[in-house]
């Protein structure tokens, strides 16, 4: 077995109209954020996500940062988010001078534990001076920021109910969840029972996502005012089409026309990519679900996941030695992210609730190859190698 047999974790699948659309940008020299593909991509995203308004940006982190600004998160505020996530949402909170509050995930679906969020808000916070304040740190709690992990979705309606009860904005990080559905609703479709909750949804088009623009993101909003200001802030807050007049601190966050062109081609393939991802998930469940040392990826019956990264829990096993042995067989796998409270630059000043579920899962969870292009024979090889490793330990 040699490098030609390498099975990557998650790589993009381009094709379709990717080359002609991007070539058009090159041939016409419309390559920056001014170009027809940007608005077209935003329109197409609105259809596939269910969002009323879309602002395309250069990363999911940029979209989160703008959402936090629009939500009014500021210096020394706090934002509630899961202890297990990629680092981007925590960084976006810090960009605003605010601090994350880390809450555990649920063992039932590996998403933000809404019961724990509710307990924190009810018992560790108090309403005063027109806001909600953390009784331990004294900081204002400014927003809820669930991260929809691994292609699934958190319990959006319950989180929206808490946001409404405590008058908090709801900022959802759906970087990993484009194409997923909650109670039959698209990922950014308006909430029918909570229309008054101020809501923002961010997503990502990084190279390993279900569709990619090479690097990019988008912010889904629910009012014309938020959409207009998102686009204004992300184009350096420039107010005049000719003169360089700027009315506030702005950011160079808008998506380029070339990236949007690739995105338009990728969106044409999104439905097919979702079908393939779900088929890969079904096969892994069939191949690994009966092994005594493996717990397959859980999920809620309310959610139709896209299984962005198919992940299993190795019961009673440390994950890194298994990843190393798979690597020797030219199979790429990876652990979950380091818990955010264990990162030293966050641990000293952030309020952290107990996160035993997330900490235990991070030690034992492994993400397996699940590229849209993964063939059945290659997938069977991954499963067989994993089983052999576990059976011979």
Secondary structure, DSSP 8 states (H G I E B T S, - for coil): --GGG-B-S------TTHHHHHHHHHHHT--SS-SHHHHHHHHHHHHHH--SEEEEES-HHHHHHHHHHHTT--TT-EEEEESSS-THHHHHHHHTT-EEEEE-B-TTTSSB-HHHHHHHHHHSEEEETTEEEETTT--BEEEE--B--TT----HHHHHHHHHHTT-EEEEE-TT-TT-EETTEETT---TT-TTS-EEEEEE--TTSSS--SS-EEEEESSHHHHHHHHHHTBTTB--SSS--BSS---B-B--HHHHHHHHHHHTTHHHHHHHHHHHHHHHHHHHTT-TTEE-----TTEE---SS-EEEETT--HHHHHHHHHHTTB--EE----GGGSHHHHTTSEE---HHHHHHHHHEEE----TT--HHHHHHHHHHHHHHHHH-
